[in-house]
Amino acid sequence: MAGYRDLMRVLLKPLAVGGGAALILSASYDSAFAYLDPGTGSIILQSLIAGIIGSMAFARMYWTRLKDVLRRTFGNRNSDPKNQ
């Protein structure tokens, strides 16, 4: 398991540094002379729909784990003797 953590650390550190650099560089421009055509809007819409469907598929695959976490987090409030 330690090898997996080391591998993730090695892979994610350059991504975090690169993402931070991209964020700083993109925030430093005053104006971007960009044009968003309808094709760009459709790609953004497709990405949004794919993200929603992907998260639904992820939740479906791990539904029992998700139920257990929610049950432990919120619990059954009616069976608590303090609330009666």
C-alpha positions in Angstrom: 0.0 0.0 0.0 2.9 2.3 0.7 4.1 2.0 -2.9 0.7 3.1 -4.2 0.8 6.2 -2.0 4.3 7.1 -3.1 3.2 6.7 -6.7 0.2 8.9 -6.2 2.3 11.5 -4.5 4.8 11.5 -7.4 2.0 11.7 -10.0 -0.2 14.4 -8.3 2.5 16.8 -7.3 3.4 18.0 -10.9 -0.4 18.2 -11.6 -0.9 20.5 -8.6 2.1 22.7 -9.5 1.0 22.9 -13.2 -2.6 23.6 -12.2 -1.5 26.4 -9.8 0.7 27.9 -12.5 -2.1 27.8 -15.0 -4.5 29.5 -12.6 -2.0 32.2 -11.8 -1.2 32.9 -15.4 -4.9 32.9 -16.5 -5.8 35.3 -13.6 -3.0 37.7 -14.6 -4.5 38.7 -18.0 -6.7 41.8 -18.2 -8.8 40.7 -21.1 -9.0 37.7 -23.3 -10.0 38.4 -26.9 -11.9 35.1 -27.2 -14.9 34.1 -29.2 -17.2 31.3 -28.0 -19.1 29.8 -30.9 -22.1 27.5 -30.6 -19.7 24.4 -30.9 -18.0 25.5 -27.7 -21.3 25.8 -26.0 -22.4 22.4 -27.0 -19.1 20.9 -25.8 -19.6 22.6 -22.4 -23.2 21.3 -22.3 -22.0 17.8 -23.2 -19.4 17.9 -20.5 -21.9 19.0 -17.9 -24.3 16.2 -18.9 -21.5 13.6 -18.9 -20.4 14.8 -15.4 -23.9 14.4 -14.1 -24.4 10.9 -15.7 -20.9 9.8 -14.6 -21.6 10.8 -11.0 -24.9 9.0 -11.1 -23.1 5.9 -12.4 -20.5 6.2 -9.7 -23.2 6.5 -7.0 -25.0 3.5 -8.5 -21.8 1.4 -8.3 -21.1 2.3 -4.7 -24.7 2.6 -3.5 -24.4 0.3 -0.6 -21.3 2.1 0.7 -23.0 5.4 0.2 -26.0 4.2 2.1 -23.9 3.0 5.0 -22.0 6.3 5.2 -25.3 8.3 5.1 -26.9 6.0 7.7 -23.9 6.4 10.0 -23.8 10.2 9.4 -27.5 11.0 9.9 -28.7 7.8 11.6 -32.2 6.9 12.5 -33.3 9.8 14.6 -36.6 8.2 15.6 -35.0 5.3 17.5 -32.8 7.6 19.6 -33.9 7.4 23.2 -32.8 11.0 23.9 -35.3 12.4 21.4 -38.4 10.6 22.8 
